[in-house]
């Protein structure tokens, strides 16, 4: 089993790469996969072609912020488990859990403890877990999931994106998040852009493992509202990402 977390600043394509990871696993029969959208700007469901109902965030507030009483005969543990199952969107080979908005006012310590415990139990039922994170690594820092085997940090082909990627990696170190391996991906880059940015990548000591090309098909899919799971095998993004995913998943 591999548990990977994809992170980076907004607009770098991390949700796209998380979706491509799911596509890779589905195409090779490495299922079932649990996809977790841990970015408050939740888009993973759209790129996977899965409709999101309730989120874990809304469930947490309804159950623990006083806006709804827990049904009679249910413990808090049972209620959280029930609502987490309700928030889980089931698909063909992949299920999706959307974390949703961050916490509101009040104390959510008990709720978060139950969510963490349930997430650990839920992940046991899947061969792989792919989590799309925000740059602040909120859910990883709160141990919403178990140990992360791979932290995949994404940047677009720009200096500011590289600097943001370095900050994400430093943040993971500061928070002492348990990560097996940290990898850096330069996304949507031409050969000339990758060459030009090489000195900055080296200066920032980014653990680069892959450079992914620009793919007009991704933009077309977004405009048309198509799932990225429908991309053809000859898509530049699909082909470019395959060696990266081979490296991550082949031995698992």
TAKAJO-V158149 format. One record per residue. N is the residue number from 1. RES is the residue in three letters. PHI is phi in whole degrees, -180 to 180 (NA if undefined). NEAR is the number of other ideal C-beta (glycine too) atoms within 10 Angstrom. Layout:
# TAKAJO-V158149
{{N | RES | PHI | NEAR} {N | RES | PHI | NEAR}}
This chain:
# TAKAJO-V158149
{{1 | UNK | NA | 13} {2 | UNK | -123 | 20} {3 | UNK | -116 | 21} {4 | UNK | -116 | 23} {5 | UNK | -119 | 26} {6 | UNK | -107 | 28} {7 | UNK | -141 | 28} {8 | UNK | 156 | 26} {9 | UNK | -71 | 20} {10 | UNK | -59 | 13} {11 | UNK | 90 | 12} {12 | UNK | -88 | 25} {13 | UNK | 98 | 24} {14 | UNK | -67 | 29} {15 | UNK | -66 | 26} {16 | UNK | -60 | 25} {17 | UNK | -69 | 26} {18 | UNK | -61 | 30} {19 | UNK | -67 | 28} {20 | UNK | -66 | 28} {21 | UNK | -64 | 25} {22 | UNK | -64 | 26} {23 | UNK | -61 | 25} {24 | UNK | -59 | 21} {25 | UNK | -67 | 23} {26 | UNK | -63 | 18} {27 | UNK | -66 | 14} {28 | UNK | -107 | 13} {29 | UNK | 69 | 8} {30 | UNK | -88 | 18} {31 | UNK | -123 | 15} {32 | UNK | -79 | 16} {33 | UNK | -117 | 22} {34 | UNK | -104 | 22} {35 | UNK | -100 | 27} {36 | UNK | -119 | 26} {37 | UNK | -95 | 30} {38 | UNK | -105 | 25} {39 | UNK | -100 | 25} {40 | UNK | -55 | 14} {41 | UNK | -87 | 10} {42 | UNK | -69 | 19} {43 | UNK | -128 | 19} {44 | UNK | -63 | 27} {45 | UNK | -58 | 21} {46 | UNK | -65 | 18} {47 | UNK | -72 | 24} {48 | UNK | -96 | 26} {49 | UNK | 70 | 15} {50 | UNK | -122 | 20} {51 | UNK | -87 | 9} {52 | UNK | -90 | 18} {53 | UNK | -95 | 11} {54 | UNK | -88 | 16} {55 | UNK | -112 | 19} {56 | UNK | -63 | 26} {57 | UNK | -62 | 20} {58 | UNK | -68 | 16} {59 | UNK | -62 | 22} {60 | UNK | -63 | 24} {61 | UNK | -71 | 21} {62 | UNK | -64 | 16} {63 | UNK | -84 | 19} {64 | UNK | -131 | 22} {65 | UNK | -107 | 15} {66 | UNK | 88 | 9} {67 | UNK | -82 | 9} {68 | UNK | -151 | 12} {69 | UNK | -80 | 10} {70 | UNK | -68 | 16} {71 | UNK | -56 | 9} {72 | UNK | -61 | 5} {73 | UNK | 87 | 6} {74 | UNK | -109 | 13} {75 | UNK | -80 | 10} {76 | UNK | -61 | 13} {77 | UNK | -59 | 12} {78 | UNK | -65 | 13} {79 | UNK | -67 | 20} {80 | UNK | -62 | 24} {81 | UNK | -61 | 18} {82 | UNK | -61 | 15} {83 | UNK | -70 | 21} {84 | UNK | -64 | 20} {85 | UNK | -65 | 12} {86 | UNK | -66 | 11} {87 | UNK | -78 | 21} {88 | UNK | -79 | 16} {89 | UNK | -95 | 19} {90 | UNK | -94 | 10} {91 | UNK | -131 | 17} {92 | UNK | -86 | 10} {93 | UNK | 87 | 15} {94 | UNK | -141 | 22} {95 | UNK | -114 | 19} {96 | UNK | -125 | 24} {97 | UNK | -122 | 25} {98 | UNK | -106 | 25} {99 | UNK | -74 | 26} {100 | UNK | 80 | 20} {101 | UNK | -66 | 14} {102 | UNK | -71 | 12} {103 | UNK | -66 | 16} {104 | UNK | -91 | 10} {105 | UNK | -75 | 7} {106 | UNK | 105 | 11} {107 | UNK | -99 | 10} {108 | UNK | -117 | 18} {109 | UNK | -59 | 10} {110 | UNK | -66 | 11} {111 | UNK | -60 | 21} {112 | UNK | -65 | 17} {113 | UNK | -62 | 14} {114 | UNK | -66 | 22} {115 | UNK | -63 | 25} {116 | UNK | -59 | 16} {117 | UNK | -64 | 13} {118 | UNK | -69 | 17} {119 | UNK | -61 | 23} {120 | UNK | -61 | 13} {121 | UNK | -67 | 11} {122 | UNK | -63 | 20} {123 | UNK | -62 | 18} {124 | UNK | -62 | 9} {125 | UNK | -86 | 9} {126 | UNK | -121 | 17} {127 | UNK | -75 | 16} {128 | UNK | -140 | 24} {129 | UNK | -123 | 22} {130 | UNK | -121 | 29} {131 | UNK | -115 | 28} {132 | UNK | -95 | 28} {133 | UNK | -109 | 29} {134 | UNK | -83 | 20} {135 | UNK | -64 | 19} {136 | UNK | -80 | 17} {137 | UNK | 56 | 20} {138 | UNK | -56 | 17} {139 | UNK | -72 | 24} {140 | UNK | -71 | 24} {141 | UNK | -67 | 15} {142 | UNK | -92 | 16} {143 | UNK | 58 | 16} {144 | UNK | -64 | 19} {145 | UNK | -125 | 22} {146 | UNK | -69 | 15} {147 | UNK | -52 | 11} {148 | UNK | -97 | 24} {149 | UNK | -70 | 19} {150 | UNK | -137 | 21} {151 | UNK | -103 | 24} {152 | UNK | -103 | 27} {153 | UNK | -100 | 27} {154 | UNK | -110 | 29} {155 | UNK | -137 | 30} {156 | UNK | -84 | 21} {157 | UNK | -85 | 20} {158 | UNK | -155 | 17} {159 | UNK | -63 | 12} {160 | UNK | -63 | 10} {161 | UNK | -64 | 21} {162 | UNK | -64 | 21} {163 | UNK | -65 | 14} {164 | UNK | -65 | 22} {165 | UNK | -62 | 27} {166 | UNK | -62 | 19} {167 | UNK | -65 | 16} {168 | UNK | -63 | 23} {169 | UNK | -64 | 21} {170 | UNK | -65 | 11} {171 | UNK | -63 | 16} {172 | UNK | -61 | 21} {173 | UNK | -67 | 10} {174 | UNK | -63 | 11} {175 | UNK | -82 | 15} {176 | UNK | 55 | 8} {177 | UNK | -72 | 17} {178 | UNK | -78 | 12} {179 | UNK | -126 | 18} {180 | UNK | -73 | 12} {181 | UNK | -148 | 14} {182 | UNK | -107 | 18} {183 | UNK | -129 | 21} {184 | UNK | -120 | 24} {185 | UNK | -123 | 26} {186 | UNK | -91 | 25} {187 | UNK | -104 | 24} {188 | UNK | 54 | 21} {189 | UNK | -122 | 21} {190 | UNK | -80 | 12} {191 | UNK | -60 | 9} {192 | UNK | -68 | 9} {193 | UNK | -67 | 16} {194 | UNK | -62 | 16} {195 | UNK | -66 | 11} {196 | UNK | -67 | 13} {197 | UNK | -89 | 22} {198 | UNK | -54 | 13} {199 | UNK | -62 | 9} {200 | UNK | -70 | 14} {201 | UNK | -62 | 19} {202 | UNK | -68 | 10} {203 | UNK | -62 | 10} {204 | UNK | -82 | 19} {205 | UNK | 56 | 10} {206 | UNK | -81 | 22} {207 | UNK | -79 | 14} {208 | UNK | -69 | 20} {209 | UNK | -126 | 17} {210 | UNK | -157 | 19} {211 | UNK | -124 | 22} {212 | UNK | -106 | 24} {213 | UNK | -80 | 16} {214 | UNK | -65 | 17} {215 | UNK | -136 | 22} {216 | UNK | -58 | 10} {217 | UNK | -63 | 17} {218 | UNK | -66 | 21} {219 | UNK | -65 | 10} {220 | UNK | -63 | 11} {221 | UNK | -64 | 21} {222 | UNK | -66 | 14} {223 | UNK | -61 | 8} {224 | UNK | -86 | 8} {225 | UNK | 72 | 8} {226 | UNK | -89 | 15} {227 | UNK | -67 | 15} {228 | UNK | -72 | 25} {229 | UNK | -67 | 20} {230 | UNK | -89 | 12} {231 | UNK | -60 | 20} {232 | UNK | -75 | 8} {233 | UNK | -66 | 9} {234 | UNK | -90 | 8} {235 | UNK | -62 | 20} {236 | UNK | -57 | 15} {237 | UNK | -68 | 25} {238 | UNK | -63 | 21} {239 | UNK | -66 | 14} {240 | UNK | -69 | 19} {241 | UNK | -84 | 23} {242 | UNK | -57 | 16} {243 | UNK | -61 | 12} {244 | UNK | -63 | 20} {245 | UNK | -72 | 23} {246 | UNK | -58 | 12} {247 | UNK | -63 | 14} {248 | UNK | -82 | 21} {249 | UNK | -106 | 20} {250 | UNK | -57 | 11} {251 | UNK | -95 | 7} {252 | UNK | -115 | 13}}
